[in-house]
Amino acid sequence: MTRLYELVLMLDPEAGDADRDRLADDVRQQIEQAGKLEKADTWGLRKMAYEIGQRNEADYRYFRFEGEGELLERLDHNLKIAEGTLRFRIFKVDPDTPSNPPPVSERPASVGDGSDDRERRPRRDRDRDRN
């Protein structure tokens, strides 16, 4: 049964640009041979929430495609053994769900003027609070 999926691929930034592009092209070809590619996008280098393999950045690639179980098994196997893959996730998607936009490239600006709010708060009397 053909279903809709999204693949987020995190590639090692230490690998060369050509190697990362070749790996993403291999994924694209596998999808096109056994399924239907709806969208492929390069999100670029982004900071990760935590280190993976002593890397704090990854080159993110996004694919939205239709396929069957065999395609998922093949992608899973090939990406697990591919040199330069830090992490990947394949998500089953509802057909009515819009495609994911690229994440915002920078952190949102902090709210306020940047000063510590604690300095302006009134102090509580701890002895009075205990009684």
Backbone as CSV, one residue per row, in Angstrom:
resi,resn,N_x,N_y,N_z,CA_x,CA_y,CA_z,C_x,C_y,C_z
1,MET,0.842,-1.182,0.000,0.000,0.000,0.000,0.888,1.247,0.000
2,THR,0.621,2.150,-0.918,1.401,3.370,-1.023,0.921,4.381,0.006
3,ARG,1.882,4.954,0.737,1.580,5.969,1.749,2.512,7.157,1.557
4,LEU,2.162,8.247,2.224,2.942,9.472,2.153,3.889,9.541,3.342
5,TYR,5.160,9.903,3.063,6.187,9.956,4.105,7.019,11.222,3.959
6,GLU,7.658,11.589,5.048,8.663,12.641,5.054,9.940,12.065,5.647
7,LEU,11.052,12.413,5.049,12.364,11.985,5.516,13.182,13.234,5.829
8,VAL,13.682,13.300,7.057,14.609,14.363,7.438,15.959,13.695,7.620
9,LEU,16.924,14.134,6.854,18.247,13.529,6.814,19.262,14.528,7.347
10,MET,20.048,14.106,8.322,21.075,14.966,8.920,22.433,14.414,8.511
11,LEU,23.155,15.192,7.709,24.437,14.749,7.172,25.592,15.409,7.910
12,ASP,26.706,14.698,7.959,27.910,15.159,8.648,28.514,16.354,7.902
13,PRO,28.631,17.511,8.568,29.205,18.676,7.895,30.702,18.529,7.608
14,GLU,31.360,17.577,8.286,32.783,17.341,8.049,33.020,16.649,6.708
15,ALA,32.004,15.971,6.195,32.117,15.354,4.870,32.112,16.468,3.826
16,GLY,32.716,16.235,2.720,32.778,17.256,1.674,31.416,17.552,1.078
17,ASP,31.288,18.730,0.488,30.025,19.109,-0.140,29.610,18.091,-1.199
18,ALA,30.560,17.632,-1.981,30.258,16.669,-3.041,29.758,15.351,-2.460
19,ASP,30.355,14.910,-1.344,29.926,13.660,-0.707,28.506,13.787,-0.164
20,ARG,28.201,14.922,0.471,26.854,15.128,1.016,25.827,15.206,-0.120
21,ASP,26.172,15.904,-1.186,25.262,16.003,-2.328,25.052,14.645,-2.993
22,ARG,26.118,13.863,-3.077,26.005,12.527,-3.677,25.082,11.648,-2.852
23,LEU,25.203,11.701,-1.517,24.343,10.901,-0.650,22.880,11.330,-0.789
24,ALA,22.627,12.643,-0.834,21.263,13.142,-1.013,20.714,12.747,-2.386
25,ASP,21.553,12.766,-3.416,21.125,12.343,-4.749,20.804,10.852,-4.783
26,ASP,21.581,10.044,-4.049,21.292,8.608,-3.964,19.926,8.372,-3.332
27,VAL,19.621,9.122,-2.279,18.315,8.995,-1.621,17.218,9.386,-2.610
28,ARG,17.427,10.482,-3.308,16.445,10.948,-4.297,16.204,9.869,-5.361
29,GLN,17.267,9.262,-5.880,17.135,8.234,-6.910,16.398,7.013,-6.391
30,GLN,16.689,6.600,-5.150,15.991,5.453,-4.570,14.494,5.728,-4.465
31,ILE,14.155,6.943,-4.051,12.745,7.311,-3.923,12.081,7.339,-5.293
32,GLU,12.738,7.945,-6.276,12.144,8.066,-7.612,12.000,6.712,-8.301
33,GLN,12.883,5.760,-8.002,12.809,4.439,-8.627,11.668,3.603,-8.063
34,ALA,11.401,3.739,-6.758,10.412,2.861,-6.136,9.183,3.607,-5.619
35,GLY,9.112,4.895,-5.837,7.990,5.685,-5.328,7.823,6.956,-6.131
36,LYS,7.213,7.941,-5.491,6.967,9.216,-6.160,7.458,10.331,-5.242
37,LEU,8.445,11.078,-5.703,9.003,12.192,-4.938,8.118,13.414,-5.128
38,GLU,7.601,13.958,-4.033,6.783,15.170,-4.099,7.622,16.422,-3.900
39,LYS,8.582,16.354,-2.975,9.372,17.543,-2.676,10.715,17.124,-2.105
40,ALA,11.758,17.829,-2.513,13.095,17.655,-1.950,13.626,19.048,-1.667
41,ASP,14.202,19.232,-0.490,14.649,20.561,-0.094,15.947,20.440,0.702
42,THR,16.817,21.410,0.535,18.038,21.503,1.325,17.845,22.601,2.349
43,TRP,17.900,22.228,3.628,17.732,23.199,4.707,19.066,23.793,5.137
44,GLY,20.163,23.207,4.717,21.479,23.760,5.001,22.032,23.388,6.366
45,LEU,23.156,24.001,6.707,23.817,23.733,7.988,23.047,24.401,9.118
46,ARG,22.758,23.627,10.153,22.014,24.119,11.308,22.591,23.515,12.574
47,LYS,22.493,24.262,13.647,22.915,23.751,14.947,21.932,22.696,15.409
48,MET,22.458,21.661,16.044,21.614,20.605,16.593,21.370,20.885,18.073
49,ALA,20.330,20.303,18.604,19.992,20.487,20.014,21.047,19.834,20.907
50,TYR,21.653,18.756,20.437,22.705,18.071,21.185,23.700,17.466,20.204
51,GLU,24.878,17.191,20.696,25.929,16.660,19.831,25.646,15.224,19.424
52,ILE,26.007,14.919,18.201,25.975,13.548,17.692,27.345,13.294,17.096
53,GLY,28.044,12.318,17.617,29.374,12.002,17.091,30.317,13.182,17.173
54,GLN,30.258,13.934,18.243,31.093,15.103,18.497,30.882,16.205,17.451
55,ARG,29.695,16.245,16.878,29.323,17.296,15.938,28.159,18.075,16.554
56,ASN,28.192,19.395,16.459,27.081,20.185,16.978,26.282,20.850,15.852
57,GLU,26.651,20.567,14.595,25.923,21.042,13.427,25.695,19.882,12.475
58,ALA,24.684,20.032,11.638,24.417,19.030,10.609,23.884,19.734,9.373
59,ASP,24.074,19.095,8.229,23.518,19.557,6.965,22.179,18.830,6.802
60,TYR,21.082,19.579,6.901,19.748,18.996,6.876,19.217,18.919,5.451
61,ARG,18.629,17.753,5.110,17.969,17.549,3.825,16.567,17.007,4.118
62,TYR,15.594,17.431,3.332,14.196,17.073,3.546,13.619,16.478,2.269
63,PHE,12.883,15.369,2.413,12.228,14.718,1.286,10.792,14.382,1.693
64,ARG,9.854,14.636,0.803,8.458,14.215,0.991,8.127,13.333,-0.200
65,PHE,7.640,12.126,0.078,7.463,11.162,-1.001,6.362,10.163,-0.686
66,GLU,5.899,9.487,-1.740,4.975,8.373,-1.622,5.753,7.100,-1.886
67,GLY,5.444,6.064,-1.113,6.138,4.807,-1.317,5.506,3.690,-0.523
68,GLU,6.087,2.512,-0.692,5.611,1.321,0.012,6.659,0.877,1.017
69,GLY,6.333,-0.154,1.753,7.196,-0.659,2.813,8.582,-1.058,2.344
70,GLU,8.667,-1.628,1.155,9.972,-2.048,0.630,10.916,-0.855,0.470
71,LEU,10.385,0.264,0.008,11.196,1.468,-0.150,11.705,1.949,1.217
72,LEU,10.845,1.925,2.210,11.256,2.349,3.557,12.351,1.452,4.103
73,GLU,12.204,0.154,3.909,13.224,-0.786,4.375,14.557,-0.540,3.675
74,ARG,14.508,-0.291,2.371,15.729,-0.039,1.604,16.397,1.264,2.057
75,LEU,15.600,2.327,2.218,16.155,3.600,2.694,16.754,3.449,4.086
76,ASP,16.027,2.781,4.970,16.501,2.583,6.341,17.839,1.841,6.344
77,HIS,17.921,0.759,5.594,19.154,-0.033,5.537,20.311,0.785,4.963
78,ASN,20.079,1.437,3.835,21.149,2.173,3.166,21.618,3.375,3.969
79,LEU,20.706,4.084,4.633,21.109,5.254,5.408,21.831,4.861,6.698
80,LYS,21.508,3.696,7.240,22.207,3.236,8.449,23.674,2.936,8.166
81,ILE,23.975,2.465,6.968,25.358,2.095,6.662,26.101,3.148,5.841
82,ALA,25.405,4.201,5.421,26.027,5.223,4.571,27.002,6.069,5.371
83,GLU,28.159,6.257,4.825,29.174,7.122,5.420,28.709,8.568,5.299
84,GLY,28.691,9.285,6.398,28.309,10.693,6.373,26.916,10.981,6.899
85,THR,26.157,9.931,7.238,24.831,10.134,7.808,24.952,10.204,9.325
86,LEU,24.550,11.327,9.903,24.543,11.452,11.361,23.270,10.854,11.952
87,ARG,22.144,11.208,11.362,20.849,10.748,11.858,19.825,10.953,10.760
88,PHE,18.744,10.163,10.791,17.642,10.359,9.860,16.365,9.867,10.523
89,ARG,15.255,10.431,10.099,13.947,10.015,10.583,12.981,10.001,9.407
90,ILE,12.164,8.945,9.353,11.117,8.834,8.352,9.790,8.879,9.099
91,PHE,8.923,9.796,8.674,7.637,9.995,9.324,6.517,9.660,8.352
92,LYS,5.517,8.930,8.838,4.304,8.714,8.042,3.463,9.982,8.166
93,VAL,2.936,10.474,7.039,2.250,11.757,7.010,0.836,11.573,6.485
94,ASP,-0.105,12.297,7.074,-1.470,12.341,6.570,-1.467,13.116,5.252
95,PRO,-2.128,12.636,4.220,-2.099,13.319,2.917,-2.592,14.770,2.960
96,ASP,-3.434,15.121,3.914,-3.944,16.487,4.005,-2.984,17.435,4.706
97,THR,-1.902,16.894,5.281,-0.941,17.716,5.997,-0.068,18.480,5.008
98,PRO,0.075,19.800,5.216,0.955,20.552,4.312,2.418,20.153,4.511
99,SER,3.206,20.377,3.499,4.627,20.069,3.550,5.319,20.953,4.582
100,ASN,6.308,20.410,5.269,7.040,21.180,6.272,7.903,22.242,5.607
101,PRO,7.813,23.480,6.102,8.715,24.519,5.594,10.084,24.359,6.247
102,PRO,11.111,24.925,5.662,12.426,24.864,6.310,12.366,25.555,7.664
103,PRO,13.103,25.046,8.645,13.102,25.692,9.949,13.716,27.083,9.866
104,VAL,13.333,27.916,10.800,13.872,29.277,10.867,15.367,29.175,11.102
105,SER,16.147,29.967,10.390,17.594,29.827,10.428,18.214,30.366,11.704
106,GLU,17.566,31.296,12.351,18.158,31.864,13.557,17.191,31.728,14.714
107,ARG,17.730,31.798,15.916,16.904,31.738,17.099,16.069,33.010,17.176
108,PRO,14.851,32.901,17.724,14.043,34.107,17.858,14.690,35.084,18.826
109,ALA,14.460,36.345,18.587,15.019,37.376,19.461,14.427,37.227,20.851
110,SER,15.227,37.527,21.862,14.736,37.412,23.231,13.743,38.530,23.502
111,VAL,12.810,38.231,24.370,11.784,39.197,24.723,12.338,40.126,25.785
112,GLY,11.997,41.391,25.713,12.436,42.353,26.710,13.700,43.063,26.281
113,ASP,14.285,43.783,27.241,15.463,44.588,26.929,16.773,43.870,27.234
114,GLY,16.689,42.604,27.647,17.894,41.829,27.902,18.396,41.916,29.330
115,SER,17.811,42.795,30.155,18.260,42.888,31.547,17.601,41.793,32.376
116,ASP,18.209,41.486,33.481,17.701,40.437,34.351,16.467,40.947,35.094
117,ASP,15.374,40.264,34.921,14.109,40.676,35.525,14.124,40.518,37.041
118,ARG,14.988,39.675,37.567,15.036,39.438,39.008,15.395,40.695,39.792
119,GLU,16.191,41.543,39.200,16.614,42.756,39.902,15.447,43.695,40.169
120,ARG,14.423,43.661,39.347,13.296,44.583,39.491,12.164,44.017,40.348
121,ARG,12.186,42.717,40.632,11.121,42.118,41.435,11.317,42.440,42.910
122,PRO,10.216,42.664,43.621,10.354,42.904,45.064,10.770,41.625,45.766
123,ARG,11.580,41.792,46.797,12.040,40.636,47.577,10.967,40.206,48.553
124,ARG,10.891,38.895,48.762,9.954,38.358,49.739,10.675,38.148,51.052
125,ASP,9.947,38.282,52.116,10.491,38.011,53.433,10.283,36.522,53.704
126,ARG,11.359,35.732,53.649,11.252,34.283,53.782,10.762,33.858,55.160
127,ASP,11.159,34.598,56.187,10.691,34.230,57.527,9.187,34.404,57.632
128,ARG,8.647,35.443,57.058,7.225,35.692,57.109,6.470,34.621,56.313
129,ASP,7.049,34.128,55.181,6.385,33.102,54.352,6.307,31.764,55.046
130,ARG,7.203,31.493,55.971,7.189,30.193,56.662,6.057,30.106,57.665
131,ASN,5.618,31.209,58.227,4.568,31.177,59.255,3.202,31.185,58.678
